[in-house]
Amino acid sequence: MKWLQILLVLIITCWAALPVQAAEHTKTAPLVLPTPPTLVPCTSATNCNRNPKDLEAFVEQFYKWYEISYQFIRHQSSQELRHSLRTQRTNYLQNYVTPSLFYWHKHPNIEAPYNKNYCSPGADTFTCLQDFDLKWLENSDVKLKTTSGNIAQIQYVVNKEYELTVYLIVSQGSWKIYKIKSKF
């Protein structure tokens, strides 16, 4: 019976120390999101990297980064830490999307005509879904559909029932996502 009391005291002592240790850890080593994908550069509208493999890789890497960072943030226990990581992700997003898409992401309840170019309100801005399974990324397929001047369309097939068309445009020296359409 004595060993049970010792074990109980030990468990309670360790349990009480856990939040303090976690808080001390975040003060000394703040969590950082995974590094986002590399932008596809353009020195001018006429001198852009239009290599289909680079544009496809950019879209595929963007979605992998976006979903992994989303899951990483979602599984943090501290509200303050989740807020900090969301702020980091938002700051990263500004580099990968056009200002109009970024505005839509920050204010998803904008009335028409803006919402005709984006996912419906209530859905995630970049997946057009309310829930997304990371396993879908393993079997996804990314292909350049068309490119014309400074605009490209990338088909992102997630599974048999779900695909996105991701539109890229040259903006501020690189290719950026400016519109996303879903097809179910």
Secondary structure, 3 states (H helix, E strand, C coil): CHHHHHHHHHHHHHHHHHHHHHHHHHHHCCCCCCCCCCCCEECCCCCECCCHHHHHHHHHHHHHHHHHHHHHHHCCCCHHHHHHHHHHHHHHHCCCECHHHHHHHHCCCCCCCHHHHCCCCCCCCCCCCCCCCCHHHHCCEEEEEEEECCEEEEEEEEECCEEEEEEEEEECCEEEEEEEEEEC
